[in-house]
C-alpha cells in the first residue's frame, strides 16, 4: 500500500519535478498534511498536452456547482482549481518555505490554524508563495513578522520584513490578496473582476523613507498590465500604498506600478524581487514550483 509520502513524491515527479527535489520535499508535505491536519486530503490529476498538474482537496469550502442558483456566474457557483482544490506544487513550495526559512512562524499555533482551516487554507498558502518571491534575494531572517499591525491601524498586514542587498536596506510591508473571483471571467458569461483593490489600503499607515508598502495581488483571468493601469488611479486615492504588484497565476504574467512620487520605491522593490524594469520575469519562487537545488 502506498504511503502518503510516496503518493506526494510520485505526484511531484508526474508534474515534472526532479527526483532529488521530490524526495526532499515529499516527507515535509506529508508531515504537514498529517500534523496540521488538512482534513479530507486527497489527490487528483489534471492533464493537458505537455502538462500534468496534481491537485488536492483540503476540506469543505463555499465553492460548489450546487451553489449556482441563477444564470449569473459567481465564484461560489463554480468549483475546481484555486477554489475547492489546490495545486500540490504550490502547497509543496509553501511547506518547504515555512519549514526551512520561517520555522517559528510556520509552527505558530495561530498560523497553523489558518493553514489547516479549509476556508483560509489557499489564502494562507498564497501568503507564503508571495513571501517566497522575495526570499531568493536577501531577507533578514530574524526580521520577519507575520500579521503585523502598522501604527494606528486596527487590522494587520500579512508580512513585514527587512530586505538587504549591498547598501540597499529597506523594510517591506506586504499585504497579499488572492482574487479567486477573477476566475469568473474565464467562464462563458462570467464578469470581469470588479474590485481588485478592495480591503487593502485601510491596513497601511504612511511609510517612512526606509519602508515600502506593497499590495501583492494574485489574479487568474485579468491581464496584470491592464490592472496596473487601473491601479494608478487607485494609488492616487490611496497614497498610503507605495507599490502594487500583480501576478496572473494562469498566464504566468507579472506587472507592477507606483505613482511617480514613489518610483524610487518601485525601483527598490524590483531590485529585491530581481525583476528587470519595467516588467520582468516572475520571481524565482513564484515562477518555479520548488527551487531548492542550491540548498541541498
C-alpha positions as CSV (number, residue, x, y, z in Angstrom):
1,X,0.0,0.0,0.0
2,X,1.4,3.4,-0.9
3,X,2.2,5.8,1.9
4,X,1.1,9.4,1.9
5,X,4.8,10.4,1.4
6,X,5.2,8.1,-1.6
7,X,1.9,9.5,-3.1
8,X,3.2,13.0,-2.8
9,X,6.6,12.1,-4.2
10,X,5.0,10.3,-7.2
11,X,2.7,13.3,-7.8
12,X,5.6,15.8,-7.8
13,X,7.5,13.5,-10.2
14,X,4.5,13.3,-12.5
15,X,4.3,17.1,-12.6
16,X,7.9,17.2,-13.9
17,X,9.8,18.0,-10.7
18,X,13.2,16.3,-10.3
19,X,13.7,13.1,-8.3
20,X,16.1,14.9,-5.9
21,X,13.7,17.7,-5.1
22,X,10.7,15.4,-5.0
23,X,12.4,13.1,-2.5
24,X,13.5,16.1,-0.3
25,X,10.1,17.8,-0.2
26,X,7.6,14.9,-0.1
27,X,8.2,13.9,3.6
28,X,7.8,17.6,4.6
29,X,4.5,17.9,2.7
30,X,3.2,14.6,4.1
31,X,4.1,15.7,7.6
32,X,2.2,19.0,7.2
33,X,-0.9,17.2,5.8
34,X,-0.9,14.9,8.8
35,X,0.0,17.3,11.6
36,X,-1.9,20.4,10.7
37,X,-4.1,18.4,9.9
38,X,-5.5,19.0,6.5
39,X,-8.9,17.3,6.6
40,X,-10.2,15.3,3.7
41,X,-6.9,15.4,1.8
42,X,-7.0,13.5,-1.5
43,X,-5.0,13.8,-4.7
44,X,-6.3,14.0,-8.3
45,X,-4.7,14.9,-11.6
46,X,-5.5,17.5,-14.3
47,X,-3.9,16.7,-17.6
48,X,-3.4,18.7,-20.8
49,X,-1.0,18.4,-23.7
50,X,2.5,18.5,-22.2
51,X,1.2,19.2,-18.7
52,X,0.2,17.1,-15.6
53,X,-1.0,19.1,-12.7
54,X,-1.6,17.3,-9.4
55,X,-4.3,18.9,-7.2
56,X,-5.6,18.2,-3.8
57,X,-8.7,18.7,-1.7
58,X,-8.5,20.3,1.7
59,X,-11.9,20.2,3.2
60,X,-15.3,21.9,2.6
61,X,-15.4,25.3,1.0
62,X,-18.2,27.6,-0.1
63,X,-17.4,26.9,-3.8
64,X,-19.6,24.4,-5.4
65,X,-21.6,24.0,-8.6
66,X,-24.6,23.3,-6.4
67,X,-24.5,27.0,-5.4
68,X,-25.2,28.1,-9.0
69,X,-28.7,29.3,-8.3
70,X,-29.0,31.7,-11.2
71,X,-27.6,32.3,-14.6
72,X,-25.2,34.9,-13.1
73,X,-21.8,33.3,-12.6
74,X,-20.1,33.8,-9.2
75,X,-17.1,32.2,-7.6
76,X,-19.4,30.5,-5.1
77,X,-21.3,28.8,-8.0
78,X,-18.2,27.2,-9.6
79,X,-15.6,24.9,-8.1
80,X,-12.3,23.3,-9.0
81,X,-8.8,24.7,-9.3
82,X,-8.0,27.6,-6.9
83,X,-11.4,27.3,-5.4
84,X,-12.2,23.9,-3.9
85,X,-8.9,22.3,-4.8
86,X,-5.3,23.4,-4.6
87,X,-2.2,22.9,-6.7
88,X,0.1,20.4,-5.0
89,X,3.2,22.2,-6.3
90,X,2.1,25.4,-4.6
91,X,1.5,23.5,-1.3
92,X,4.9,21.9,-1.6
93,X,6.5,25.2,-2.2
94,X,4.8,26.8,0.8
95,X,5.6,23.9,3.1
96,X,9.3,24.0,2.1
97,X,9.4,27.7,2.6
98,X,7.7,27.6,6.0
99,X,9.8,24.6,7.3
100,X,13.2,25.8,6.2
101,X,13.0,29.6,6.4
102,X,10.5,30.7,8.9
103,X,10.0,27.8,11.3
104,X,8.9,30.0,14.2
105,X,6.0,31.4,12.2
106,X,5.3,28.1,10.5
107,X,4.9,26.4,13.9
108,X,2.9,29.2,15.4
109,X,-0.5,27.8,16.5
110,X,-2.5,30.6,15.0
111,X,-0.7,30.4,11.7
112,X,-1.1,26.7,11.6
113,X,-4.8,27.1,12.4
114,X,-5.3,29.3,9.4
115,X,-3.4,26.9,7.2
116,X,-5.5,24.0,8.3
117,X,-8.8,25.7,8.0
118,X,-10.4,24.9,4.7
119,X,-11.9,28.4,4.3
120,X,-8.5,30.1,4.8
121,X,-6.1,27.4,3.5
122,X,-5.5,28.6,0.0
123,X,-5.2,32.3,1.1
124,X,-2.5,31.3,3.7
125,X,-0.6,29.2,1.1
126,X,-0.6,32.3,-1.2
127,X,0.8,34.4,1.6
128,X,3.8,32.0,1.8
129,X,4.1,32.0,-2.0
130,X,4.4,35.8,-2.1
131,X,6.8,35.8,0.8
132,X,9.0,33.4,-1.2
133,X,9.1,35.8,-4.1
134,X,11.5,38.0,-2.1
135,X,13.5,35.3,-0.4
136,X,16.0,34.4,-3.0
137,X,17.3,38.0,-2.7
138,X,18.3,38.7,0.9
139,X,15.8,38.9,3.7
140,X,17.0,39.3,7.2
141,X,15.5,36.0,8.6
142,X,15.2,37.4,12.1
143,X,13.2,40.4,10.9
144,X,10.2,38.5,9.5
145,X,6.8,39.2,11.2
146,X,3.5,37.7,10.2
147,X,0.2,39.5,10.9
148,X,1.9,42.9,11.6
149,X,-0.1,45.8,12.8
150,X,1.1,49.2,11.5
151,X,0.9,52.2,13.8
152,X,-2.6,53.5,14.3
153,X,-4.3,50.6,12.4
154,X,-6.8,48.1,13.8
155,X,-6.2,45.3,11.3
156,X,-2.9,43.5,10.3
157,X,-1.0,43.4,7.1
158,X,0.3,39.9,6.2
159,X,4.1,40.4,6.3
160,X,6.8,42.8,7.5
161,X,10.5,42.0,6.9
162,X,13.8,43.7,6.0
163,X,15.5,43.2,2.7
164,X,19.2,43.8,2.3
165,X,21.2,43.9,-1.0
166,X,24.5,45.6,-0.7
167,X,24.0,49.1,0.5
168,X,20.2,48.9,-0.2
169,X,18.4,48.1,3.0
170,X,14.6,48.6,3.3
171,X,11.6,47.3,5.3
172,X,8.8,45.8,3.2
173,X,5.2,45.9,4.5
174,X,3.3,43.4,2.3
175,X,-0.5,42.7,2.1
176,X,-1.4,39.7,-0.1
177,X,-4.8,39.4,-1.8
178,X,-5.8,36.2,-3.8
179,X,-8.6,37.3,-6.0
180,X,-10.3,34.0,-6.7
181,X,-13.4,35.8,-8.0
182,X,-11.2,36.7,-11.0
183,X,-11.9,33.1,-12.2
184,X,-15.5,34.1,-13.1
185,X,-14.4,35.8,-16.3
186,X,-12.9,32.6,-17.5
187,X,-16.4,31.1,-17.7
188,X,-18.7,31.8,-20.6
189,X,-20.9,34.7,-19.4
190,X,-18.6,35.4,-16.4
191,X,-17.9,39.0,-15.4
192,X,-14.6,40.8,-15.1
193,X,-13.0,41.4,-11.7
194,X,-14.9,44.5,-10.3
195,X,-12.9,45.3,-7.1
196,X,-9.3,44.2,-7.4
197,X,-8.0,46.6,-4.8
198,X,-10.7,46.4,-2.1
199,X,-9.7,45.7,1.5
200,X,-6.1,46.8,1.2
201,X,-5.4,50.5,1.9
202,X,-7.0,50.6,5.3
203,X,-4.4,48.2,6.7
204,X,-1.5,50.5,5.8
205,X,0.0,53.6,7.6
206,X,2.2,56.1,5.7
207,X,5.6,54.5,5.1
208,X,8.9,56.1,6.1
209,X,11.9,56.6,3.8
210,X,13.2,53.2,4.7
211,X,9.9,51.4,4.2
212,X,8.0,50.1,1.1
213,X,4.2,49.5,1.4
214,X,3.3,46.8,-1.1
215,X,0.0,45.4,-2.3
216,X,0.6,42.0,-3.7
217,X,-2.4,40.7,-5.7
218,X,-2.8,37.3,-7.3
219,X,-5.1,37.1,-10.4
220,X,-6.4,34.3,-12.6
221,X,-8.2,35.9,-15.5
222,X,-7.3,39.6,-15.6
223,X,-4.3,41.0,-17.5
224,X,-1.8,42.4,-14.9
225,X,-0.8,45.2,-17.2
226,X,-4.4,46.3,-17.7
227,X,-5.0,46.3,-14.0
228,X,-1.7,48.1,-13.4
229,X,-3.2,51.0,-15.4
230,X,-6.3,50.9,-13.1
231,X,-4.0,50.8,-10.1
232,X,-2.6,54.1,-11.0
233,X,-5.9,55.8,-10.4
234,X,-6.4,53.8,-7.2
235,X,-3.0,54.8,-5.9
236,X,-3.8,58.5,-6.3
237,X,-6.7,57.9,-3.9
238,X,-4.9,55.6,-1.6
239,X,-1.4,57.2,-1.2
240,X,-0.5,55.0,1.9
241,X,0.2,52.2,-0.6
242,X,3.6,52.7,-2.3
243,X,3.6,49.9,-4.9
244,X,1.2,47.4,-6.5
245,X,2.5,44.1,-7.8
246,X,0.0,41.9,-9.9
247,X,0.6,38.3,-10.7
248,X,-1.6,36.2,-13.0
249,X,-1.3,32.6,-11.9
250,X,-2.8,31.1,-15.1
251,X,-0.9,33.2,-17.7
252,X,2.4,33.4,-15.7
253,X,2.5,37.2,-16.2
254,X,3.5,39.9,-13.7
255,X,3.3,43.7,-13.7
256,X,4.0,46.4,-11.1
257,X,3.3,50.1,-10.7
258,X,3.6,53.1,-8.4
259,X,2.9,56.8,-8.6
260,X,5.7,59.0,-9.9
261,X,6.5,60.2,-6.4
262,X,7.2,56.6,-5.4
263,X,9.0,55.4,-8.5
264,X,12.2,55.1,-6.5
265,X,10.5,52.7,-4.1
266,X,9.3,50.7,-7.0
267,X,12.8,50.5,-8.3
268,X,14.0,49.2,-4.9
269,X,11.2,46.7,-4.9
270,X,12.0,45.4,-8.3
271,X,15.6,45.1,-7.2
272,X,14.6,43.0,-4.3
273,X,12.4,40.8,-6.5
274,X,15.2,40.6,-9.0
275,X,12.9,41.7,-11.8
276,X,14.1,43.7,-14.9
277,X,12.5,47.0,-15.4
278,X,9.7,47.9,-16.3
279,X,8.1,44.4,-16.4
280,X,10.3,41.4,-15.9
281,X,10.2,37.8,-15.2
282,X,8.2,36.4,-12.3
283,X,10.3,36.0,-9.2
284,X,12.0,32.6,-8.9
285,X,9.9,31.1,-6.2
286,X,6.7,32.0,-8.0
287,X,8.0,31.2,-11.4
288,X,9.2,27.7,-10.5
289,X,7.3,25.1,-8.5
290,X,10.1,24.4,-6.0
291,X,13.6,25.8,-6.2
292,X,15.7,24.2,-3.5
293,X,18.6,22.9,-5.6
294,X,21.1,25.4,-4.1
295,X,20.1,24.3,-0.6
296,X,20.7,20.6,-1.0
